[in-house]
Amino acid sequence: MNKNNDYYYENYRLATFYDDLYTYREDFNLWSKYIKPNMQVLEVACGTGRLTQILLEECDGVIIDALDYSKEMLDILKHKLPKFSIKSSNSVNVIQADMRYYDTDKRYDLIIIPSNSLNHIETNEDIKRTLMKMYSLLKDGGYLLFDILNPAFEFLLRDPNVTYDERIVVQSKTNKYFYTAETSKYDYATQINRVVYTYYYCDSNGTKVNDGKEYKMSINVRLFFPKEMDSYISDIPFKQVEKFDWYDKRPFEGKTMEQIYVLQR
């Protein structure tokens, strides 16, 4: 593993609040259409297992390698696995690795990179390297599916001194309330949106408890514009099967915050 290019290794170390903030499942409607029994599936950037759980509980005959770099995220996934209602025909292997350099003798029928995870790849060289790595890990005829943000100017123009997306959330495993909000600053030269998330435990009205301790996590989000992303893909011998605006398979017109690709080796 190349340790000289480790800019995103500190992202997503604060995993305590993650599961209660990311509970959506609409992407499963699309990914599941490409899963057939006995497929070898690589789920890249699996995090704490939001999608992993759905795949194991609702698909048949799925064999998943669930990969993430964050040990903190994977520790939560491993703790949760015994509580999943995994179908007897399914299995999962948890792997800590860097998606850019992951190497194995396995070849996969399907690779899924969900949750806009490619937006944490910051450099042009690394996005090309990652896409080429995914290509090399696929069987002939295998599919790569991923979503990546379609930059929205309302986010690029945010005031970095203003707090956005304030919420009070109930933590499922403790029944405690916590506050979450974010600030962000877009760097036009690098196309990186630098986001800082703030969390603290509170009461139902948002008043701090536990001595008012705050937790902060900084995330860099590299934004790739649609034609730019198309260009990176064109440099790799994928066949672009589809590009969607949303998980309901509407054709890409740039009307949502997503770019969803279906590529085939």
C-alpha positions in Angstrom: 0.0 0.0 0.0 1.3 3.4 -0.9 1.6 5.5 2.2 3.0 8.6 0.4 -0.4 9.7 -0.8 -2.5 9.4 2.3 -4.6 12.6 2.2 -7.9 10.9 3.0 -6.9 8.4 5.6 -8.1 10.6 8.5 -11.6 10.9 7.0 -14.5 9.1 8.7 -12.6 8.3 11.9 -15.5 9.6 14.0 -18.0 6.8 13.4 -20.1 7.2 16.5 -22.9 9.2 14.9 -22.7 7.7 11.4 -25.4 5.0 11.5 -28.1 7.4 12.7 -27.4 10.0 10.0 -27.2 7.7 7.0 -30.3 5.4 6.9 -31.4 5.8 3.3 -31.9 2.8 1.0 -33.2 4.2 -2.3 -29.9 3.3 -4.0 -30.6 -0.4 -3.3 -33.4 -0.3 -5.9 -30.8 0.2 -8.6 -27.8 -1.8 -7.4 -30.0 -4.9 -6.7 -31.1 -5.1 -10.4 -27.6 -6.1 -11.3 -27.2 -8.8 -8.7 -27.7 -12.4 -9.6 -27.3 -15.6 -7.4 -23.7 -16.7 -6.8 -22.1 -13.5 -8.0 -18.9 -12.4 -6.4 -19.6 -8.8 -5.3 -17.1 -6.2 -4.1 -18.7 -3.4 -2.1 -16.1 -0.6 -2.0 -16.3 2.0 0.9 -18.8 -0.1 2.8 -18.5 2.0 5.9 -20.5 0.6 8.8 -22.6 -1.6 6.5 -25.6 0.4 5.6 -25.8 -1.2 2.1 -24.1 -4.4 3.1 -26.9 -5.3 5.5 -29.6 -4.7 2.9 -27.7 -6.8 0.3 -27.2 -9.7 2.8 -30.8 -9.6 4.0 -32.7 -9.0 0.8 -30.7 -10.6 -2.1 -30.2 -14.3 -2.7 -26.9 -16.1 -3.2 -24.8 -12.9 -2.8 -21.1 -13.3 -1.9 -19.8 -10.0 -0.7 -16.3 -8.6 0.0 -17.0 -5.5 2.0 -14.1 -3.1 1.8 -13.3 0.1 3.6 -10.2 1.9 4.8 -11.6 3.2 8.1 -10.9 0.7 10.9 -13.4 2.6 13.0 -16.2 2.1 10.5 -15.3 -1.6 10.0 -15.2 -2.3 13.8 -18.8 -1.1 13.9 -19.7 -3.3 10.9 -18.1 -6.4 12.5 -20.0 -5.7 15.8 -23.3 -5.4 13.9 -22.8 -8.5 11.6 -24.1 -11.1 14.1 -27.4 -9.1 14.4 -28.0 -9.1 10.6 -30.7 -11.5 9.4 -28.3 -12.9 6.7 -29.9 -15.3 4.3 -28.3 -18.8 4.5 -27.3 -18.5 0.8 -25.3 -15.3 1.4 -21.8 -14.6 2.9 -19.6 -11.7 3.6 -15.9 -11.0 4.1 -14.8 -7.7 5.7 -11.6 -6.2 4.3 -9.7 -3.2 5.4 -7.9 -1.7 2.4 -7.4 1.4 0.3 -9.6 1.3 -2.8 -6.9 2.9 -4.9 -4.4 0.0 -4.2 -6.5 -3.0 -3.2 -5.1 -6.1 -4.8 -6.4 -9.7 -4.8 -6.4 -12.7 -7.0 -10.2 -12.7 -7.0 -12.1 -11.3 -10.0 -15.6 -9.9 -9.4 -18.8 -10.2 -11.3 -20.0 -6.8 -9.8 -18.3 -3.9 -8.0 -20.4 -1.3 -6.2 -19.0 2.0 -4.9 -22.0 3.6 -3.2 -22.7 6.7 -1.1 -20.7 9.1 -3.3 -17.5 7.6 -2.0 -15.5 8.4 -5.0 -15.8 12.1 -4.1 -13.2 11.5 -1.4 -10.6 10.8 -4.2 -9.0 14.2 -4.5 -6.6 14.1 -7.4 -7.0 13.5 -11.1 -4.3 10.8 -11.0 -6.0 9.0 -8.2 -9.5 8.9 -9.8 -7.9 7.5 -12.9 -5.9 5.0 -10.8 -9.0 3.9 -8.9 -11.2 3.4 -12.0 -8.4 1.4 -13.6 -8.0 -0.7 -10.4 -11.8 -1.4 -10.5 -11.5 -2.4 -14.2 -8.7 -4.8 -13.4 -10.7 -6.5 -10.6 -13.7 -7.3 -12.8 -14.3 -10.4 -14.7 -14.9 -10.0 -18.4 -18.4 -8.8 -18.7 -18.5 -7.7 -15.1 -20.1 -4.4 -14.0 -18.9 -1.4 -12.1 -21.7 0.6 -10.5 -21.2 3.9 -8.7 -22.7 7.2 -7.8 -20.8 10.5 -7.6 -22.0 14.0 -6.8 -23.2 16.3 -9.6 -21.9 19.7 -8.2 -24.7 21.9 -7.0 -23.9 25.6 -7.0 -25.9 26.3 -3.9 -23.2 24.3 -2.0 -20.3 25.9 -3.8 -21.6 29.3 -2.9 -22.1 28.7 0.8 -20.8 31.2 3.3 -18.0 29.4 5.3 -19.0 31.4 8.4 -22.6 30.1 8.4 -23.8 26.8 9.9 -25.9 24.6 7.6 -28.1 21.5 8.0 -28.7 21.8 11.7 -30.5 18.8 13.1 -31.3 17.0 16.4 -31.2 13.3 16.0 -32.0 10.4 18.4 -29.1 7.9 18.6 -30.6 4.5 18.1 -28.2 2.4 20.3 -28.4 4.8 23.3 -31.6 6.7 22.9 -29.6 9.9 23.5 -30.1 13.0 21.4 -27.3 14.6 19.5 -27.0 17.8 17.5 -25.3 17.8 14.1 -24.5 20.6 11.7 -21.9 21.5 9.1 -19.9 24.3 7.6 -18.2 24.2 4.3 -15.8 26.2 2.1 -15.3 25.4 -1.6 -11.8 25.8 -3.1 -12.3 26.8 -6.7 -8.7 26.0 -7.7 -8.8 22.4 -6.5 -12.6 21.7 -6.8 -12.6 20.5 -3.2 -15.4 21.3 -0.8 -13.9 21.3 2.7 -16.6 20.3 5.1 -16.5 20.3 8.9 -19.2 18.4 10.8 -19.9 19.3 14.4 -21.7 16.9 16.8 -22.6 17.1 20.5 -25.0 15.3 22.8 -28.0 17.4 23.8 -31.5 17.2 25.1 -34.6 17.2 22.9 -34.4 21.0 22.6 -30.8 21.0 21.5 -29.3 22.2 24.8 -25.8 20.6 25.3 -25.3 17.9 27.9 -22.2 15.9 28.9 -20.3 19.0 29.8 -20.9 20.5 26.4 -18.2 18.4 24.7 -18.1 18.9 20.9 -16.9 16.4 18.3 -15.6 17.6 15.0 -14.8 15.8 11.8 -13.3 17.3 8.6 -14.0 15.8 5.2 -12.7 16.9 1.8 -15.2 16.4 -1.0 -13.7 16.6 -4.5 -16.3 17.6 -7.0 -16.3 16.2 -10.6 -18.4 17.9 -13.2 -20.3 15.6 -15.6 -18.3 16.0 -18.7 -15.1 15.8 -16.6 -16.2 12.5 -15.2 -17.1 11.2 -18.6 -13.6 12.1 -19.8 -11.9 10.1 -17.0 -14.0 7.1 -17.8 -13.3 7.3 -21.6 -9.6 6.8 -20.9 -10.3 3.3 -19.5 -11.6 0.5 -21.7 -15.0 0.3 -20.0 -18.2 0.1 -22.0 -20.6 2.8 -20.5 -23.9 1.0 -20.4 -26.0 3.7 -18.7 -25.7 7.0 -16.9 -28.6 8.0 -14.7 -29.9 11.1 -12.9 -31.4 9.0 -10.0 -31.8 5.5 -8.6 -35.1 5.1 -10.4 -33.1 4.9 -13.7 -34.2 8.2 -15.2 -31.7 9.2 -17.9 -29.0 11.6 -16.9 -30.0 15.2 -17.6 -28.1 16.8 -14.7 -31.3 17.7 -12.8 -30.3 16.1 -9.5 -27.2 16.1 -7.3 -26.2 12.6 -8.5 -24.4 11.1 -11.4 -24.9 7.4 -11.5 -22.8 5.2 -13.8 -23.2 1.6 -15.0 -20.0 0.5 -16.6 -19.1 -2.9 -18.0 -15.7 -4.5 -18.6 
